[in-house]
Amino acid sequence: MNNVAVAERLPGQPAAAQGSPPQLSVNNIEVIYDHVILVLKGVSLSVPKGEIVALLGANGAGKTTTLKAISNLLRAERGEVTKGSIELEGERVQDLSPNDLVRRGVIQVMEGRHCFEHLTIEENLMTGAYTRTDGRAAIEQDLAMVYDYFPRLKERRFSQAGYTSGGEQQMCAIGRALMSRPKVVLLDEPSMGLAPQLVEQIFEIVKRINEESGVSILLAEQNTNIALKYARYGYILENGRVVMDGEAAALRENEDVKEFYLGLSASGRRSYRDVKHYRRRKRWLG
């Protein structure tokens, strides 16, 4: 069977990444907003322990909604999971509060960074440890770890977050998540609004965090090229459905993915008009 597969599965059957047993499983979930608007339509995916998994798709495909379903932040937006299940290490967690999920080790880094602008960088980082009960020494040790990953934050630790750059705020948001000692980080559009060189730098740090700390990462990203460079496995969402999944290396070489998401074909880069035409004839939606 090909490593890249069109998503044709029985309801409730997870689109499982190969390898380790899943630490996080999303099983055939549906999400409805305002009791009438169906946004996710049977989404299934899994994140093995210690892996980076990419959730790809255009704006509006359902990536952020999927992350918010996992972190249980939908209710603040009048959304709810109406079918399916979400499991952490084999235990259903979809009915837990966001607070309880953080204590269980699942934390979301929101799109757009969302730092507390009136607090300093270090005060922002310390808010990530508010659920911890393991003492000041352990928290200080993890703060030093965050500064090791992000030396720029140490330089700016006494600066008010609202006056720091977009890249520094993104680093702060990721560092704050690490302060909670997470098992799984849900990382939403970390490249948004950042210069390409800075995006590469942040992804290199994310990779290092994953390798050294063993934190599992589910990465929602429009920048397919950068996401597939650092992830091991990927899922592609279209209109609230998983339409393709596979090993990242195989997805990068898949002609459908290259032509539609990377703007490339066997003959080289395509024009916007060609890509727009390809949108209408994609094989996996036929």
C-alpha positions in Angstrom: 0.0 0.0 0.0 1.2 3.5 -0.9 2.6 5.6 2.0 0.3 8.4 0.8 -3.4 7.4 0.9 -6.6 9.1 0.1 -8.7 9.1 3.2 -11.4 6.4 2.6 -11.9 4.9 6.1 -14.8 3.4 8.0 -16.4 5.9 10.4 -14.5 6.0 13.7 -11.3 4.4 12.2 -8.4 6.6 13.0 -5.9 7.7 10.3 -3.0 6.4 12.4 0.5 7.4 11.8 2.8 4.4 11.7 5.2 3.6 14.5 4.7 4.1 18.2 1.3 3.7 19.9 -0.6 7.0 19.7 -0.3 9.3 22.7 -3.1 11.4 21.3 -6.0 10.0 19.2 -8.8 11.9 17.5 -11.4 9.4 16.4 -14.0 10.4 13.8 -15.1 13.7 15.4 -17.7 16.1 14.2 -17.8 19.7 15.4 -20.8 22.0 15.1 -20.9 25.7 15.9 -24.1 27.4 17.1 -25.9 24.1 16.9 -26.2 24.3 13.1 -22.9 24.9 11.3 -21.0 21.6 10.7 -17.3 22.4 10.6 -15.5 19.1 11.1 -16.9 16.1 9.3 -15.4 12.9 10.7 -11.8 13.9 11.4 -9.5 11.2 12.6 -5.8 11.5 13.3 -3.2 10.3 15.8 0.0 11.6 17.3 2.6 9.0 18.4 4.6 9.7 21.6 7.6 11.9 20.9 6.7 12.7 17.3 5.9 15.9 15.3 2.7 15.5 13.3 1.6 18.1 10.8 -2.0 19.1 10.2 -2.1 20.9 6.8 -4.6 22.7 4.7 -5.7 26.1 3.4 -7.2 28.8 5.6 -10.7 27.7 6.7 -10.0 23.9 6.2 -10.6 23.2 9.9 -7.1 23.1 11.4 -7.6 25.5 14.2 -11.0 24.0 15.0 -9.4 20.6 15.3 -6.8 21.9 17.8 -9.5 23.7 19.8 -11.6 20.5 19.9 -8.6 18.7 21.4 -7.9 21.4 23.9 -11.6 21.9 24.6 -11.6 25.6 23.8 -14.6 25.3 21.5 -17.2 26.1 24.1 -16.0 29.7 24.4 -16.9 30.1 20.7 -20.2 28.2 20.9 -18.8 25.1 19.3 -19.0 21.5 20.5 -17.8 18.0 19.6 -21.1 16.2 18.7 -19.7 12.8 17.5 -16.5 10.8 18.0 -13.9 10.8 20.7 -10.6 12.3 21.8 -8.2 10.2 23.8 -4.9 10.9 25.6 -2.9 7.8 26.3 -6.0 5.7 25.8 -8.3 7.7 28.1 -11.2 9.9 26.8 -10.5 13.5 27.6 -13.0 15.4 25.5 -15.2 16.3 28.5 -12.3 17.7 30.6 -12.0 21.4 31.2 -9.1 23.2 29.5 -7.5 23.6 33.0 -7.7 19.9 33.6 -6.2 19.2 30.1 -3.3 21.4 30.9 -2.8 19.4 34.1 -2.9 16.2 32.1 -0.2 17.6 29.8 -2.1 19.0 26.7 -1.6 22.6 26.0 -2.3 24.8 22.9 -0.1 27.6 21.6 -2.7 29.8 19.9 -2.5 31.3 16.5 -1.4 34.9 16.7 0.9 34.4 19.7 -1.5 35.9 22.4 1.0 37.1 24.9 -0.1 39.2 27.9 1.1 42.5 26.5 1.3 44.4 29.8 3.5 41.7 31.4 7.2 41.2 30.9 8.5 38.3 29.0 9.5 36.5 32.2 6.2 37.2 33.8 4.5 35.7 30.7 6.7 32.6 30.9 5.9 32.2 34.6 2.1 32.2 33.9 2.7 28.9 32.1 3.6 27.3 35.4 0.4 28.3 37.3 -0.9 24.7 37.5 2.3 23.2 38.8 2.8 22.0 42.4 6.4 20.8 42.2 8.0 23.8 43.9 9.9 26.9 43.0 13.2 25.1 42.3 11.8 22.9 39.6 10.0 25.9 38.0 13.3 27.9 38.0 15.0 25.0 36.4 12.5 24.9 33.6 12.7 28.7 33.2 16.5 28.2 32.6 15.7 25.5 30.1 13.4 27.9 28.2 16.1 30.5 28.1 18.5 27.9 26.8 16.1 27.2 23.9 15.4 30.9 23.3 18.4 33.0 24.3 16.7 36.0 22.8 14.0 35.8 25.5 16.6 35.9 28.2 18.0 39.1 26.7 14.4 40.6 26.7 13.1 39.0 29.9 12.4 42.3 31.6 10.9 43.9 28.5 7.1 44.4 28.3 5.8 41.7 25.9 3.7 44.2 24.0 6.8 46.1 22.9 8.7 43.0 21.6 8.8 41.8 18.0 6.4 39.2 16.5 9.2 36.6 16.6 10.0 37.2 20.2 6.3 37.0 21.1 6.1 33.6 19.3 9.1 32.4 21.2 7.4 33.6 24.4 4.2 31.8 23.6 6.1 28.5 23.0 8.2 29.0 26.0 5.2 29.6 28.2 3.7 26.3 27.0 6.9 24.5 27.9 6.7 25.9 31.5 3.6 23.7 32.0 5.7 20.6 31.4 3.5 19.4 28.6 3.2 15.9 27.1 1.5 17.2 23.9 1.8 20.7 22.5 -0.8 21.9 19.9 1.0 24.5 17.9 -1.2 26.6 15.7 0.3 28.5 12.7 3.7 29.4 14.3 4.9 30.8 10.9 2.1 33.3 10.6 3.3 36.9 10.0 7.0 36.1 10.5 9.9 36.5 8.1 11.1 33.3 6.4 14.5 33.3 8.2 12.8 33.6 11.6 10.3 30.9 10.7 13.2 28.5 10.0 14.8 29.5 13.3 11.7 28.8 15.3 11.1 25.5 13.6 14.6 24.4 14.3 14.0 25.2 18.0 10.7 23.3 18.0 12.6 20.3 16.5 15.2 20.5 19.2 12.5 20.7 21.9 10.9 17.6 20.5 14.1 15.7 20.3 15.5 16.7 23.7 12.4 16.9 25.8 10.3 14.2 24.1 7.3 16.5 23.8 4.8 15.3 21.2 3.7 18.1 18.8 0.6 18.5 16.6 1.4 21.3 14.3 -1.3 23.1 12.3 0.3 25.0 9.5 -0.6 26.6 6.1 3.1 26.6 5.2 3.1 23.1 3.9 6.8 23.1 2.8 8.2 24.1 6.2 5.8 21.8 8.1 6.7 18.7 6.0 10.3 19.5 6.5 10.1 19.1 10.2 7.2 16.7 10.8 7.4 12.9 10.4 3.8 12.4 9.4 1.1 14.7 8.0 -2.6 15.0 7.5 -4.2 17.2 4.9 -7.6 18.8 5.7 -10.1 20.1 3.1 -13.5 21.5 4.1 -13.4 19.8 7.5 -12.3 16.4 6.3 -9.0 14.5 6.2 -8.5 13.9 2.5 -4.9 12.6 2.5 -2.3 11.5 5.0 1.1 9.8 5.0 4.8 10.0 5.9 6.0 13.6 5.5 8.7 12.5 3.0 6.1 10.8 0.8 3.8 13.7 1.0 6.5 16.1 -0.1 7.1 14.0 -3.2 3.4 13.4 -4.0 2.4 15.2 -7.2 -1.0 16.3 -5.9 0.6 17.9 -2.8 3.4 19.5 -4.8 1.1 20.9 -7.5 -1.7 22.1 -5.3 0.0 23.1 -2.0 3.5 23.9 -3.1 2.6 25.4 -6.5 4.9 23.0 -8.2 4.5 20.3 -10.9 6.8 18.0 -12.9 7.4 21.0 -15.2 8.3 23.4 -12.4 6.4 26.2 -10.6 2.8 26.8 -11.7 1.0 30.1 -12.2 -1.8 31.1 -9.9 -4.3 30.5 -12.8 -3.0 26.9 -13.2 -3.2 26.2 -9.5 -6.8 27.6 -9.4 -7.7 25.3 -12.2 -6.1 22.4 -10.3 -8.2 23.3 -7.2 -11.3 22.3 -9.2 -10.0 19.0 -10.4 -8.1 17.6 -7.4 -8.2 13.8 -7.6 -8.9 13.2 -3.9 -12.2 15.2 -3.9 -13.5 13.5 -7.1 
